């Protein structure tokens, strides 16, 4: 039993902290990467955060994180919790977010979107914005993100058992949009695993009613991936990527950010 839920007695597994970042949400933010993810994307650029007991992680208290955040003030607008998948730590993040709000900081979550909405409702309530990944729609997504046994991040012919959570992604995005909780939606463009145009059209259908939400489309790169050569085989050309982005612009009223 935690003693009055004191911040010193609440612990999480930390991978790293970036004191100042302007790519995890609008404005200068302190980015905190927690350990552990509930999916296994083959192109993940920080795969060392996937395993819950990663060798490079350390157990720290919420009080420690708050002290580190304060060191970045007054030069930050807020914090962004990333991973791994930060919603795995949902109950432990609530007191951190409450303390950050007292300091005048906004609190963002960088999430893959595969979570049980009701189970993390209290965390959603205290989260200002989500940076929300859509992994794709169509045959092959299970191999791209749900082959938990594929530790090498390369081609694997094993059968994949698809968890129910795989189908939560778009549903959760829709609910968060209705609450005004989304700053940007991201899609990593990789060939051979999902239907890119179908995915873009579904995203556009959801976000069109919310013109303040940005849509970021990222051409996959191999840097940091476990098997860079394998991922690069599935990388679209710049021409193919730009064509997908132009297609998105015909469907979306939102700001489209193209990353080649």
SVG drawing of the C-alpha trace seen along z (x, -y; Angstrom):
<svg xmlns="http://www.w3.org/2000/svg" viewBox="-17 -31 39 51">
<polyline fill="none" stroke="black" stroke-width="0.4" points="0.0,0.0 1.4,-3.3 1.8,-5.8 -0.7,-8.6 0.4,-8.0 3.5,-10.2 5.4,-10.9 8.5,-9.3 6.7,-6.0 5.3,-5.8 7.9,-4.3 8.1,-3.8 10.8,-2.4 12.5,-5.2 14.4,-4.9 15.6,-8.4 14.7,-12.1 15.3,-14.8 15.2,-18.0 14.3,-20.2 12.5,-18.9 10.4,-20.6 9.3,-17.4 7.1,-15.8 4.3,-18.4 4.1,-22.1 6.5,-24.2 9.6,-23.4 8.8,-20.4 10.6,-18.0 10.2,-14.5 10.2,-11.5 10.6,-8.1 9.2,-5.3 10.1,-1.6 7.7,1.0 5.4,1.3 2.3,3.4 3.1,3.8 6.2,4.7 6.6,2.5 9.3,3.9 10.4,0.4 10.5,-1.0 13.3,-3.5 13.8,-3.0 13.3,0.8 15.3,0.8 12.1,-0.6 9.8,2.3 10.7,4.8 9.4,3.9 12.7,4.9 15.0,3.2 18.7,3.3 19.1,-0.5 16.1,-1.4 16.1,-2.3 13.4,-2.5 12.8,-6.1 10.1,-7.8 7.6,-10.2 9.2,-12.7 12.5,-12.2 10.7,-12.9 9.1,-16.0 12.5,-17.3 14.0,-16.7 11.1,-18.5 11.6,-21.5 15.2,-21.8 13.9,-22.6 11.7,-25.4 11.0,-28.1 12.2,-27.2 9.5,-24.6 5.8,-24.8 5.0,-21.4 6.0,-17.7 5.4,-14.8 5.4,-11.2 6.5,-8.7 8.0,-5.3 7.4,-2.5 3.8,-3.0 3.1,-5.5 -0.5,-4.4 0.9,-1.1 1.9,-3.4 -1.5,-5.1 -2.3,-5.2 1.3,-6.3 1.2,-9.2 -1.9,-10.8 -0.2,-12.4 2.7,-13.5 0.3,-15.3 -1.6,-16.9 1.7,-18.3 2.8,-19.5 -0.5,-21.3 0.1,-23.1 3.4,-24.4 1.5,-25.7 2.8,-23.0 0.7,-21.1 0.9,-17.3 1.0,-15.3 1.0,-11.6 2.7,-10.1 0.7,-6.9 0.3,-4.1 -3.5,-4.2 -3.8,-0.6 -5.3,-0.9 -8.6,-0.2 -10.2,-3.6 -12.3,-3.0 -9.4,-1.6 -7.3,-4.7 -10.2,-7.2 -8.7,-9.0 -5.4,-9.5 -7.2,-10.8 -9.0,-13.3 -5.8,-14.9 -4.0,-14.7 -4.1,-17.9 -3.3,-16.4 -2.4,-13.1 0.2,-12.6 -1.6,-9.7 -0.1,-7.0 -2.1,-5.1 -0.3,-2.0 -2.3,-1.1 -5.3,0.9 -5.3,4.0 -3.7,7.4 -0.2,7.5 -0.5,5.1 -0.4,8.1 3.1,8.9 4.2,5.3 3.2,4.6 1.9,7.7 4.4,10.4 5.7,10.4 8.1,13.2 10.0,11.3 12.8,9.9 15.1,9.2 12.6,7.0 13.0,8.8 11.1,11.2 9.4,13.9 7.0,16.6 5.6,17.6 1.8,17.4 0.7,14.4 -2.2,14.4 -4.0,11.1 -5.1,9.6 -8.4,7.8 -6.6,4.6 -5.5,4.4 -8.9,3.1 -9.0,0.3 -6.8,-2.1 -9.3,-4.1 -12.0,-3.7 -9.9,-5.3 -8.8,-8.1 -12.5,-8.9 -13.3,-9.2 -10.3,-11.4 -11.1,-13.7 -14.6,-14.2 -13.0,-15.3 -10.6,-17.7 -7.7,-15.7 -5.6,-15.3 -2.9,-17.6 -1.6,-15.5 -2.2,-12.1 0.8,-10.4 1.2,-7.6 4.5,-6.0 4.3,-5.1 5.8,-1.7 5.0,0.6 3.8,4.2 2.0,4.3 -1.1,2.3 -3.3,0.4 -1.9,-3.1 -4.7,-4.9 -7.4,-3.1 -5.6,-4.1 -5.3,-7.8 -8.9,-7.9 -10.1,-6.6 -7.9,-9.1 -9.2,-11.9 -12.8,-10.8 -12.2,-11.1 -10.1,-14.3 -11.9,-16.4 -14.3,-17.7 -11.4,-18.9 -9.3,-21.2 -7.0,-22.1 -5.6,-18.6 -2.4,-18.1 -1.8,-15.0 1.8,-14.0 2.8,-11.5 6.3,-10.0 8.3,-8.0 9.7,-5.1 13.5,-5.1 15.8,-2.4 17.8,-4.4 17.6,-2.8 15.6,0.2 16.7,3.7 17.0,4.8 17.7,1.6 18.1,3.4 14.8,5.3 12.9,2.1 14.6,0.2 13.3,2.8 9.8,1.7 10.5,-2.1 8.5,-4.0 10.4,-6.2 10.1,-9.9 7.8,-10.1 5.5,-7.4 5.5,-9.1 4.7,-12.5 1.9,-10.9 0.3,-9.5 0.6,-12.9 -1.0,-14.6 -3.8,-12.1 -4.2,-13.0 -4.5,-16.7 -7.4,-16.0 -9.3,-14.4 -8.2,-16.5 -8.9,-20.1 -6.3,-19.7 -2.6,-20.8 -0.6,-18.0 3.0,-17.7 5.1,-15.7 8.3,-14.1 10.6,-12.5"/>
</svg>
